[in-house]
Amino acid sequence: MKSLFTKKYIAIITCVIVIISGAGVFNWQANRTSPPDYVPAELSSYEEEIPEDSTPLEEVFTEDVTPAEESSQIYEPVSTEHPILQMPRIISATVEEQAANLQKLAMVWGFTKYTHLAFLTGERCWDAELLELIPIVQFAEPDDVNDLLYSWFVRLGDDGWHGNQSVFLLAQLDENLQYQLGLADMSELWDVVPDIVNSVHWLSNIGLIAGADYSSIGLRVDANYFNAISENDAVFGWLYSLETISNEYIKHLVDMSWLTDESFLGGSLATVFSRFTEAPMVDMTNAPLTFSTTDIFSRHDFSNQNTHPTMNYSDAGYRLLGLFRIWNAMKYFFPHIDIIEYCWNELLLTYIPIMLEGEDELSYAATLASLTSHLRDPHIWFTNTLWMLDEMFGEFIAPVILKEAEGHLVMSEQLFVVFEQNRVLLPGDVVLAANGVDISEIAANMLHYLPYPNEERVLEFLAQYHLILRQHTNDEPMELDILRDGTELTVNVDVLRITSQMRMEGGRPFYVNEAPSQTYEILENNIGLINTSMIWFGGASAVMHSLANTDGLIIDLRRPPGIVHWELAEFIVEETLLYFRLTRPLGAIPGSFIDILRGYSGGFRGAATDPFLYENPVVLLMDIGTFSNTETAVMSLRSGANVTVIGSNSIGGNGDIARVFLPGGIDMAFTSLGVFAPDGGRTHFIGLEPDIRVDRTIAGIREGRDELMEAAIEFISGNFSP
């Protein structure tokens, strides 16, 4: 039984989000109580997390520290008389100083975790090290923190930072590579990679695994800096930087100047960090992060990180471990961290006292969700925390489907066929308030914990992906204030308990767009309609042959999965054209990303069966339900000469996902690969733009019309007027 989320804690989260969010679509800046000073919870013993051979920090300052032979850095241990090590511990830091101390600890520990030899080899437990440090650093005098962190770093031993040490393991262009690129013989290589240059020495696991032929789906390695695969990829699974690579191909997303800032870290620690060039190249089997060698997208793998499923939620150490882990993972491995609206470092400072304020599972999960909402990544969702919104906002809902129209949430239809007395709402009713609370306030409070893409589209986002009309009991019906035909009314609606089917579908939030009943159909004026959500690999060819004699084609990409565009493109896009660029983390340098793939659409590559070029008009339907794979489909198919995109912007959440595992037995999915337009332009947050903008209207919802579909039919028939 989860503990109830107190009003006090909701006020704290709400206040902080309002302060750092600024003005939005709604008036979210109402006066709220400022977060009170937190009182740290009793710190538990972490002995069970510390390896038997680990030296207590209290003994660090009496150790005889010897630097690694390869390092030119002279390490000087701090005095053994450090006051923080005296017992009983003297808590002399103020609340603000404690938060600043912990912020610095999180930054130093996180960077060290992903780069230090002791952690990359799994020799030391990164969680145990942090749990041991937290109570020492938190209550230290600010002037002592840098010395403490420096001595801790020394204690770890050889860092492995010995300059540029990447090994040039150029594999021969053999039959394996020939097969991966789909070439008849290696003489064709230069036709595929005409810009290859002699200075290329980049080797990495790019997913070109033996037996996997990706040529048919148009995915190619950009040969300007990739011309082979490393024979050791199965061991390393890691990307390494070489000086021969032009910065044109590397994106440094994170400001790392703090590593050499003596005013922030002190002279000793800043000098140590100034030696860093890249992480050591070692066997990454036991590292905190590895990269898969089983697919072309080379996903991040955080599975070596302990989930501590039985953590004590009142334990400040474990709560901070969860916060610091997710903060560092996103700082260094989220491909759009450079364009978020807020300073990620300052958000950490803001959320440390919030995390320490709570003592239960709900406050822990809500704090993580609130922090990550600032990433504006629609792919973000947490497992094992679906109950969180239920406890905060209620598990009983008004069983209606809402849609956004003209800046309002509008009732579209019943979610399920229920009791007749529930049918008091009509399509086109504008929802103004629920149980006396304005709908804008309900939306604002819920959005504190949800990763909506941008403030201009919050209502679309909520209507499409979440159940917003909630209450805590079913003892009484929900009272809704509505606007119907210009008249304000109050109606009572019976509520239903949320079921797992209503909340989740295929591991993603419940999609309110109803699934179509058939794969394709022929509409009026001999226009074919393809519902891509009903088609899987290999099925698009038969559909296209069935619609070959139509006078126009509508491809509905407003709902997932939409993963057949490689096959469809061979019928719609005549020439092979570049339609996206893909970036992924440069594993050896946290916070840096590199282009690895180019996506090509069209031409006859073998994805389709008996392809032909469809020469009549084609319309792609797109709105906020166009998400991830379907966004890729739009990018691919719109390359066709006779293709037009009609609707509104897609959600702006494309790129393959990875999962970061967190204390408490939960994990969070997030966008792990950056997808960009061919010219490098961004689509994340803003979404893809249509060629012709068409939005829903309240009148259209009231009349039960699909206005985007109508516009597509009119466009193909030659009767469309914007």
Protein Blocks (a to p, Z undefined) as FASTA:
>chain_A
ZZdddfklmmmmmmmmmmmnopafbdckbccdddddddddddddfklmpcfklccfklmm
mpccdddfklcbdcddddfklfklpccdddfbcfklmmmmmmmmmmmmmmmmmmpfklmn
omacfklmmmmmmmmmmmpcfklmmmmmmmmmmmnopnhigbjabdcdddcddfklmmmn
opablklmmmmmmmbcfklccdcdehiaghiafklnopacdfklpcbdcfklmmnopacd
dfklcfklpccfbdcklmmmmklnojmlmmmmmmpmbdcdddfklgcbdcdfkbfklpad
fklpcfklmbcfkbmklmmmmmmmmmmmmmmmpcklmmcfbdfklmmmmmmmmmmmpmcf
klmmmmmmmmmmmnopakbccehilmmmmmmnopadcddddddeehiacdfbdfbdcdfk
lmmbcehiacfbgghiafklmmmmmmmmcccfbfklmmmmmmmmpcfbgcfbfkbccddd
ddeehiacddddddddddfklmpgghiacdfbdcdfbfbdcdehhiacddfklpcehilm
mmmmmmmmpcbdcddfkbcfklammmmmmmmmmbacdfbdcddddfklghiacdfbdcde
ejjehlaghiaddfbdcdddddfklghjlmmmmmmmmmpmkbcceddddehiacdddddd
dehiiacdddfbdcddfkopafehnlpadfbdcdddfklmmnopafklmmmmmmmnopac
ZZ
